[in-house]
């Protein structure tokens, strides 16, 4: 798709969505009085074992953010170290590959002067207090596979949300943050829980497509080893599951569904 055609389609889509009362450029400040705050955690930039720069997938931030803000919640974006995030180029609708060209929500998020700066100034987890938030969502991308499983501070934060009875969610490779998480009893958070996450079949498909091994481990077998009751909706399906207030989404197509399950829990 050439640039002129892409931006023509994008503009038409934005106008159509706006006519329906849906704006991918909305920000928390444009909504009515906030019902509460939700913490959205993303991974800091990292480097894959093959040397590729890796980070977060845009839709895993933009889609939950959009859903939550339209529901009247404020959203704070945080990361373990704080600061700038690296958005996977293939998740940017402007990328020459056209891989995410139809993702109008991410296009709006990445280009709006109200939301794009949020990716440049994420707050560090050391400055986050779980008691200030109604829920937590952990986004994925490839960086979490290198940075989340061995991050006890993030795992402890997740457990604080969970043990407080607050909606505790993760999607795609963001579920890496759940694998080593343990409750105050010492029991694995995942034990006996119905969950989903990036499937082994999807990981293997991606590695074959790019011709490189990206990870030394995979979330599906790792979650099962912790006693999780892993489920999935099929390759690249929009699939999310709630087991009580523990909520998980399969991959980048599940961000909005995860946010909706979080909102359903917040209404209880």
LINLIN-V706076 format. One line per field, one symbol per residue. ss: DSSP state (~ for helix, > for strand, _ for the rest). phi: phi as a letter, one per 30 degrees, with the letter a starting at -180 (. if undefined). psi: psi as a letter, one per 40 degrees, with the letter a starting at -180 (. if undefined). Layout:
ss: ???
phi: ???
psi: ???
//
This chain:
ss: __~~~~~~~~~~~~~~~~~________~~~______>>>>>>___>>_____>>_>__~~~~~~~~~~~~___>>>>>>___>___>_~~~____________~~~~~~~~____~~~~__>>>~~~__~~~__>>>>_____~~~~____~~~~~~~~~~~~___>>>>>~~~~~~~~__>_____>_____>>____~~~~~~~~~~~________~~~~~~~___>>_________>>>>__>>>>__~~~~~~~~~~~~~~~__
phi: .ddddddddddddddddddcicbdcdbeddddeddlcccccbddebbddcjddbacdeddcdddeddddddjcdbccbbeciidccdeedcdeddddiecedddddedddcdddcedddcbdddddccceddbdabbcdcjdeedcbcdccdddddddddddddicebbbbhdddedcecdbdddjdeedeicdbbledddddddddddciadcbcabdeddddddjdcdbacjeiddbbbcciccbbbdaddcdddddddddddddd
psi: hidddddddddddddddddeehheeiideeiahheaihhhhiiiiahideehhibihddeddddddddddeeiihhhiideiaiihhhdeeheeiddedfdegddddddeehedddedeefiiideehhdeeidiihhibadddeeeddfgdddddddddddeeeihhiiibeeededdehiieeehhdehehhiaihiddddddddddefihdieiidddddddeeighiieihfihhiihgbehhiidadeedddddddddddde.
//
